[in-house]
Amino acid sequence: MESWTTGGWSQVNTDYSVSKLVVNAYTRFMAKTLSDCPEGQKIYINCYCPGWVKTALTGWSGHNLPEEGADTAVWLALLPDQFVSGKFFAERREISF
């Protein structure tokens, strides 16, 4: 039977890494799909990484406060007159993937 390792995938954080790849790919797909909406009805979609945030999910061991983790999402939502869609961001910067 084929497994992650016999298929050449890393044994470390494989499920997490694949899920992030899917989120990024789906963001691009949805951005393309939503770009066909008429003016005034367009929806812009992006994804971002909040970093390692101090929450129950990380056992409170994260480096960022929740407010810091939310900063890029708020920044993206409030970009004035800049229509960015289908991109991935971290710390208010576009990240290539």
Backbone torsions as a table, in degrees:
resi	resn	phi	psi	omega
1	MET	NA	138.6	178.7
2	GLU	-73.9	140.8	176.5
3	SER	-131.6	176.4	177.9
4	TRP	-55.9	-47.6	-174.3
5	THR	-71.4	-39.0	178.6
6	THR	-69.1	-22.1	176.0
7	GLY	-84.9	-0.1	177.3
8	GLY	91.7	7.2	180.0
9	TRP	-85.8	154.5	177.1
10	SER	-64.8	151.2	176.1
11	GLN	-87.3	-9.7	-174.9
12	VAL	-102.4	121.2	175.2
13	ASN	56.1	28.8	-176.8
14	THR	-60.4	-48.4	-179.4
15	ASP	-60.5	-43.5	179.3
16	TYR	-61.9	-47.3	-178.1
17	SER	-62.2	-43.2	179.0
18	VAL	-64.8	-39.5	179.6
19	SER	-63.8	-37.1	178.7
20	LYS	-69.3	-37.7	175.8
21	LEU	-60.7	-43.7	180.0
22	VAL	-65.2	-42.0	178.3
23	VAL	-59.6	-44.8	179.7
24	ASN	-65.5	-43.8	179.0
25	ALA	-64.3	-42.1	179.9
26	TYR	-66.5	-35.7	175.9
27	THR	-60.3	-45.5	178.3
28	ARG	-64.2	-42.3	178.9
29	PHE	-60.8	-47.7	-178.8
30	MET	-66.9	-37.2	177.6
31	ALA	-60.8	-43.5	178.1
32	LYS	-64.7	-45.2	-179.9
33	THR	-62.6	-45.1	-176.8
34	LEU	-75.9	-15.1	179.9
35	SER	-69.5	-16.6	179.7
36	ASP	-82.4	-4.0	179.0
37	CYS	-67.0	148.5	178.3
38	PRO	-66.1	157.0	177.4
39	GLU	-54.2	143.4	-178.3
40	GLY	86.8	-12.0	178.6
41	GLN	-125.6	8.1	-178.3
42	LYS	-68.3	146.7	175.4
43	ILE	-122.0	129.0	179.3
44	TYR	-104.9	133.9	-174.5
45	ILE	-131.8	134.1	177.8
46	ASN	-141.3	168.0	172.6
47	CYS	-129.3	161.3	-178.6
48	TYR	-151.5	162.2	176.6
49	CYS	-106.7	121.2	179.3
50	PRO	-78.3	-8.4	-175.5
51	GLY	87.4	-171.5	-179.1
52	TRP	-86.8	99.3	-170.9
53	VAL	-98.8	140.6	177.8
54	LYS	-71.9	93.1	177.5
55	THR	-140.5	175.6	176.9
56	ALA	-61.1	-32.2	-179.9
57	LEU	-61.2	-33.7	-179.6
58	THR	-98.6	9.5	-176.8
59	GLY	64.4	28.2	179.8
60	TRP	62.4	21.3	-177.4
61	SER	-100.6	6.0	-178.6
62	GLY	-66.4	168.0	-179.8
63	HIS	-93.8	-23.8	-174.9
64	ASN	-108.2	146.3	171.0
65	LEU	-73.9	156.0	178.7
66	PRO	-53.5	-38.0	178.8
67	GLU	-61.6	-38.3	178.2
68	GLU	-69.4	-38.2	178.0
69	GLY	-64.6	-31.6	-179.3
70	ALA	-83.7	-13.2	-172.6
71	ASP	-54.7	-48.9	-176.7
72	THR	-65.5	-37.6	178.6
73	ALA	-63.3	-43.9	179.5
74	VAL	-65.9	-43.7	178.1
75	TRP	-57.8	-46.6	178.6
76	LEU	-62.1	-43.5	-177.7
77	ALA	-65.4	-25.5	-174.9
78	LEU	-106.5	11.7	178.6
79	LEU	-60.8	120.2	-178.6
80	PRO	-80.7	125.6	173.8
81	ASP	54.0	26.2	174.8
82	GLN	-120.2	115.7	-175.3
83	PHE	-101.5	92.9	-178.0
84	VAL	-106.8	132.0	-179.2
85	SER	-150.2	144.6	177.0
86	GLY	80.0	22.8	-176.2
87	LYS	-115.3	164.5	177.5
88	PHE	-117.9	133.4	-175.8
89	PHE	-128.1	155.4	169.7
90	ALA	-152.0	135.9	179.6
91	GLU	50.3	44.7	178.2
92	ARG	62.5	22.6	177.3
93	ARG	-128.5	143.0	174.9
94	GLU	-71.1	135.5	178.8
95	ILE	-116.0	129.3	176.9
96	SER	-76.1	143.5	175.5
97	PHE	-140.4	NA	NA
